[in-house]
Structures are given as structure tokens and as C-alpha cells.
Amino acid sequence: MKRRYACLLGWLTVTSFAAELTPEELIRAVDKMTPEQTVELMQRFDAKFWQPIPLGFFRRMAVDVGLSWSKPDSLTGSMLDGASASPDLDQWGGLDFGILWRVDSRRTRLGLRFASWAARDADMRVAGYTRAEARAGQMALGLNYQWFTSPTSPWIVWTEVSPGWATYELDVVNTPTGAATTWRTFEASYGFVDLLGGVSIRLNRALSLFASGGYRFADSAHLDEGGRDVGSSVDSSGPIIRIGLGVNF
């Protein structure tokens, strides 16, 4: 089936670009080929058919992986008021992954961004011990524009806007002095928009290093425990810093 398909594809391709040959003449030419020549012809048709698709796809694609840090507004409300101590969750770190395709022009890229953030802290006081660990996962649509790029310069200056959606989970382990330990889990979800500006330096045609900074604007989301609102909220708005490695195909 694959060989028949290749032959049909080859026939259509050749007749499209070789107007001086009629279909009957082409068939007679194929009939005169040796088996070895027929195999070689089909292999060449296969290569012509498959090669432009992946090359055209990858030449427009860029992938970047980086580390990120943020200082969000974090928790508000009275959720930790009853804890034995007060952990601080205002320092966030995470891993970012993006895949972008060049669209419209050589300066504009559009794609998807994924990130995983985490913050954890513990505090021990006379009243007892409390540990808190927060995690967030997010997905965003990234629109990147290169304001300065040149074949003769390794530097690229760019900006990006990335609207997206995030999920948030907080685990709190509380051990009051002389009492049993409790473990509570709180959840929330919210929308956000990242506004970033960055600089990249090309190490070679494919690899580049980048650094960027900006601000995240996020909705204040109410935390719930088992579907019940606990009267606290999380706000991840705040400054962002990213560094990483980019691969341009």
C-alpha cells in the first residue's frame, strides 16, 4: 500500500512540474525502468514528499527552558491565624518551559508556555511548629516580539505578553505544643497576565542565553478546603525574573 501510494504521489508530482510529458508518456517511461530504477524513483518521491514538512515546521520553532523567581503578594486572610507559628511564603521559585513558532514575520512568535512554581517555609515557636508548602502550575499563551534582531549581531531585545490560567495548592502541617498534628490542604485557581522584557545573546545559530524581567498581574483567588471557602485568598501578582537557555531551529 505504501509503495502504491508513493507511486501515485510521484506520478502526480512529476505531471505537475513536467508539463512536456503526458500521463501516457510518463507511464511508458516507468514501464521501461528496471526494478532498481523504480525503487530509486520511489525513494526520491518519498524524500520530496516528507522533507519540506518537518523542515518548514522546525525552522519556525523555538524552545526555551529557564528558571524563574517571583515575589508575590502571597496569602491574605485569617487562614494561618490559628496555627502555632507563621511560615513566610513570599519567595517563589520555579521552572519554565516554552515552545514558540514564528508567525507573520521574523520578529513575531506565538506559542505556549508552561511553568511550575513552589514556595515552602517552616517556623517553630513556643506554641508549636508549623510548616507550609505551596505549589502552582500554569499554562499561558505567549506572544513574543523581537524589537531588535540582526544577522550581524548576537543580541536580541524582545518583549512578551502571556495571558494564562494557574492552579494553586497549599499544604499546612500544624503541630501545637502538647497536641496532635493536623494536615490541611487548600486549593485555588486564577487567571493572570505576564508582561516581560528580555535580552538574548546568541551563542551560535541554534543556542542562545536569555534573561528577562517583568510583572505578573493576577486575580485574587479565594482558597477552599474540600469545596468550602475558608476566608483566605492568594494573590500571585508581583515582579518576575527569568534566566534560561533557548534553542532556535
Secondary structure, DSSP 8 states (H G I E B T S, - for coil): -HHHHHHHHHHHHHHHH-TTS-HHHHHHHHHTS-HHHHHHHHHHHHHHHHSHHHHHHHTTEEEEEEEEEE---EEEESTTTTSSS------EEEEEEEEEEE-SSTTEEEEEEEEEEEEEEEEEETTEEEEEEEEEEEEEEEEEEEEEEETTEEEEEEEEEEEEEEEEEEEEEEEETTS--EEEEEEEEEEEEEEEEEEEEESSSSEEEEEEEEEEEE--EEEEETTEEEEEEEE--EEEEEEEEEEE-
